[in-house]
Amino acid sequence: NWAEENAGDADLGSQGVVLLPGNLLFIAGKGVKGYTLHTNALGGVGGQIDAQNVCVSFGGAATVGSTMFLPCVDGLRQVSVDASGRIHMGWHTSGTITGSPIVGGHTVYSLSNGMIYALNMDSGRVITSLNVGQANRFATPTIAGTSLFIGTLEGITTVNL
C-alpha cells in the first residue's frame, strides 16, 4: 500500500533508518509498518525481509546490537531483529514517553513533554523521571561523561547521572 501511504503523507521517512548487525537495516515511519531489509540488496517494493505492524514513529531510534528503541507516538517501544531479519516486539511504555531515545549504560533516556525519563533497558520500567522544561518534539538528549545534556525551549539543561 505504498502508493496510498505516499498520497496521504503517511509514508516512511519520519523516523531515521536504523543500521543493524549482519548488513540489515530497519525503517518505520508514519504508517504502522516497520520493515527490515538487506543493506546491500534493498530489493525494491516487496523486497523486504520482514514487514510487521510496529508503530507510527517520529524521530530517531537508539540501538544496542540488534535491539532498537523506537520513538512511537503511542509510547517508546523495544523491538529486536534476529539474524535472519525477522522483527520481534518487546516492551512498550505508556503513551506519555514518546521522545527520541538514547542509551547510556543499561538505561534508555527519552525526553517527552518536558520530562526526561530513565528506563530499564530490559524491562522498559521507569527508573526515574525529572521535569527539565518544554522542548521541541525532536529534541534528543546527549550523554557526555556522567552528564545528560537536554536542549529545551529555554536553553540547555544538564542532569548529572
Salt bridges, closest charged atoms under 4 A:
ASP9 OD1 - LYS30 NZ 2.63
ASP50 OD1 - ARG86 NH1 3.87
ASP74 OD2 - ARG77 NH2 3.72
ASP74 OD1 - HIS92 NE2 3.33
ASP82 OD2 - HIS88 NE2 2.79
ASP122 OD2 - HIS106 NE2 2.63
